[in-house]
Every structure is written in structure tokens, then in C-alpha cells.
Amino acid sequence: MLGRSVFSRPGSFRPENLGHSALAMIGNVCFSVFVVGVLVFTIIAATYEPEDPLFHPSTKITTFLTSESNATFKSDNTVVKTGEDFVAANETVFGSIINMEDVNNSANAESGGEAATVASECETTGPIDCRDPEVFHMLMRATIEKFKDIHFYRFGKAVPGSNDSTCDMAWRFRPKEGKAAAFYKDYRRFVIQRAENCSLSIVSIGEYHSGLNARKRKKNQKPGLEKAPPKVDQVTALPVFGETNVNDSLPVVESESSFSHGKYLIYVGGGDRCKSMNHYLWSFLCALGEAQYLNRTLVMDLSICLSSIYTSSKKDEEGKDFRFYFDFEHLKEAASVLDKEQFWTDWNKWHEKDGMGLHLVEDYKITPMKLKEVKDSLIMRKFGEVEPDNYWYRVCEGETESVVKRPWHLIWKSKRLMDIVSAIASRLNWDYDAVHIVRGEKARNKELWPNLDAHTSPDALLSTLRDKIDDGRHLYIATNEPDTSFFDPLKDKYTTHFLDEYKDLWDETSEWNSDTTKLNNGVPVEFDGYMRVSIDTEVFLRGKKQIETFNDLTSDCKDGINTCNVQTN
């Protein structure tokens, strides 16, 4: 043993065996790494519990509405996005624009290419013939010439106005720089003057919706001038704001036979009531999505509890109507829904007689896929008392997420509220810029928003807006600052406008007040905080330039200090 060289080695480490040993060692190491990796993965999989998204920081509603994830709700108290917000706003969606050349071509076609002549003797005292094609083309030319910031898609036929020298005409349009995928309707009164030689000229064009005699379009009546519209089905049809006679009456079951042969889904109880409007809609659309997946009629409660974050009393308020906030006419035409009160009346009359069965589900983890083969007439999902497991939207989580999709296209904003938006924008001739200024509690909380108060002061705003908004522009200010005189210094450079400037659109003499009072069984409806914020936001979004608080005016983060990266992600 003493005679061995210190450099002697076992046979396996001899040069001729070194390659085999190295390969064996590498194999053993790789196998060990594999075993450790499997062990670590198994431990993580067994112990990991994902965070409840309800305890995440507040994030923009657009994040969760446009993200890949379809299920997990993220709390937010901003205005909800609805179906029309997700339609691409490109001209192929809206059809062909009518311009001055189209009007002239139409006039030439109707006159046979001959220039109109003025009779040597004519009657100058009679009423204006509003149905005369020459008058109609004159009205269209005057409209296109006056409203340079909008695109026209349809003109209705001119009709007699309030006296012999007026005509009313309606048209469908969109702002040229509009980002929302929607049409708007206006109808105005034209004052027409006839000269001694019988030539006609426009004296004035009335205000928004002044042409009351042109507001109603008769059924199957062809428009006066419209290029070929795009072919769209009911699901992707665009809303038209400014239409009258909104038909949001409750759907009625035609007969006992049709009721007894129907299949229904209803959600009962749960913790969603009196939450934010975003939370409400996130859960409601889960229920509507499941109903569509199961090919059943959704039995819905049109009575909403409005969260205290939107009420002047700062308390939750029951008894608000779904139709105050959303377009029920579109929903009932595009989906199968029934009012809960009407449903239970019919159910109590006929379910025993006609042998209609009820299938009760009390666990949100029972997926819609497991209910696909249920034959009972009614599936009732009953939710308990413990939050957050009693939130309706929990049904659409997990494996259901990839199967049941929320039908956003079925929910549009209330046409009555959007008509107020259209009226405000029209009074500004659709030619204004807008700035959203957040102050209130956030401006007073220096710990979370240390710079917001200073950055939204009048002097700071004038400095910041100097390079963003041209002097002399109409500037709409959407803000939660209750004292609008705070912004008076901005009047030196801009013509400022605020929501309360347009109170006549929702006061006791307004069409909105009349319609909502009828919906509310004769009781006047408060123009609540959600309605105010909704309209303020929508008017802001229709400005040619849009300046945001947390993107453009301050370096602070929307949800407080050190949360900017969270919002981005």
C-alpha cells in the first residue's frame, strides 16, 4: 500500500474509463435535479391558494373588461363599460357618409339633370311646400354646411313645421372624431324665407331636437336620402341615441302553453346587492351568460339597490329600476329575459297544473356544464350569506371561465341618459375639448396623493393645459369638485362648461323626468350620483381632446402612492 503512487486511482478513473464515468455522473445529477423539481412543484401545487381578487387594489374597469380573463372581478367604482364600448369605431361599421356631392347628385337625378328655373310669376304668400324635393335638398345642404364637425349617414324626409314658413327634418349622424361606436339622431326646425322672385333661403336652424314634427319615423318609411347601409345582425347592431319612444315595457308571456314549455334560470339571494355598479354588472352578466349557455330564459330582478357611493343620502337605496341605467329595450330584443315579479305570478298559476319541475342548486361550484342535461322547467341557483362565496360571479370562475362568456354586447347604456349626453355635445356643436379633474377626498389625502391638490389648482392647470388646449376653445370640465367657481381662473383662456350648466335636460320640465316618472309608477326619480358621473364621463369622452387627471395632470397614481405599476399591469 505504501508503495502506491499518490496519483494512483481506482480502475473506474483510469483514462480509458473516464468517459463512461463522466456520463454516469451527469446522468445521476440530472436525475437528482428532476426529482427535486417534481418534489418542489408538488409542494407548491398542494399548498398554493390564489389571492381573492376582491382584496386586490382598485383597478381601472377597462383592465378587467378587456383582459384575457373572463371571470375574476376587480372592484372599482368608476362608470361601467357596456357592449357598445367594445365595438371598433371604424367607418366600415357605420356605412357610407353623405356629403355635399351626394346631395347635388340626388338633386340632379330628381330634376333629370335640368337646372331649376324660377317662374316669371309666382305665389309668394302660400305655405312652404316642405315635401318639394328642391326644399329637401336645400335643407340638407344647409345642414351639412352648418355642422362641419359631424358625419351624416341618413336624412329623413322634410315635413311641415309649426307654421307656413318652417320645415322640420331629422338626420342620423356621428361626430367626425367620435370614438364611441354609436349613431345619434337629431331633428331640427328650419325657418325658410321666400323672396319676391320665389327663390328660397334658410333664415335659421333651430336647436337640438327642435324639429318635433320630424321626430317620429313612420314604420317601414324609407329615408329621404341614405347610402347603402352596412349589413349587421341584431347582435352587432349599433345603438342610436336621440331616438324617441323608447320601448322598454316588460315582456309578457303569450299564453299558459308557451310558459309551461319554456326553460328558465333564476339567481336568488347572494351578497351582490347594494355593491358598486361594476360589481352588479359583472355578476348579472355571469347569470345572463349561463342562461344563454343553457339555452334558458333568465328571470331577472329589475329592481336595483343603488350603492351609497352614488347616493346623495350616502346610504344604500333600494327600488332603483334597471331601466334607469341600461337599455332594456335592446336587452329584451336580443336575449330571452323575463321580469321576476311577472314570472312568479305565472309560475304560481301554472306550475302545479302543468307539472313544471324545479331544480335547486345551492353550491356555486356546481358548474353550468353539469346542469346542461337538467330537464326541469326552472333551475334556481340559491346563494348563501357568506361573502365572497355568495357572489353570483363566482359561478363563472374556474373551469367555467372558458365555457361561459359574458355577453357584453347585450348590455347598452340607457338611451335616456345618452340622449342627455348627445344634447350637451350638440349644444357645444361637437366642437370642444375636455378635461377630467379629480379632486375631492383624494386631493385632501396627502399621504396617498401628495401632489394632486397642487397639480389640480387653477394656476397649475393653466400651466399644464397651455401646451395641450388652444386658447379660446370650449373646454368641458368633468370633475367631482363641488364648487365649480374654483376653476374661474381658467375662463381667462377658455370658455368653460360644467355638467350643471345643462340642468334643464333632467329637471322637472324635461323629457327625461317625464319618462322616468312614468317608469317609476308616477314617483319622480332623483338624478342620482351614478347618473351624474355617467353623463359627465360620456360627455368628456366625446371631446376632441381628452385630458385625464392621472395621465396628464399629475404624477400621482390613481390608486395612491406606489400603485402606478399595479395599474399598468
Secondary structure, DSSP 8 states (H G I E B T S, - for coil): -TTS-TT---GGGSGGGHHHHHHHHHHHHHHHHHHHHHHHHHHHHHH-----GGGS----HHHHHHSS-SS------S----GGGGS---HHHH---B-HHHHHHHHHHHHTT------SS--SSS---TTSHHHHHHHHHHHHHH-TTEEEEEE---EE-SSTTEEEEEEEEEETT--SS-EEEEEEEEEEEE-TT--EEEEEE--TT--GGGS---TT---SB--------TTT---EET-SS----------HHHHHT--EEEEEE-S-TTS-HHHHHHHHHHHHHHHHHTT-EEEE--EEEE-GGG-TTSS-EEEEEHHHHB-HHHHHHHS-EEEHHHHHHHHHHHTTTTT--EEEE--TTS-GGGGTT--SSEEEEEE-SSTTTT-GGGGGSGGGGGT----GGG--B-HHHHHHHHHHHHHTTT--EEEEE--HHHHH-TTT-TTHHHHTSHHHHHHHHTTTS-TT-EEEEEE--S-GGGGGGGGGTSEEE-GGGGGGGTSTTSHHHHHHHHHTTT------HHHHHHHHHHHHHTSSSEE-IIIII-SS-TTSTT-HHHHH-
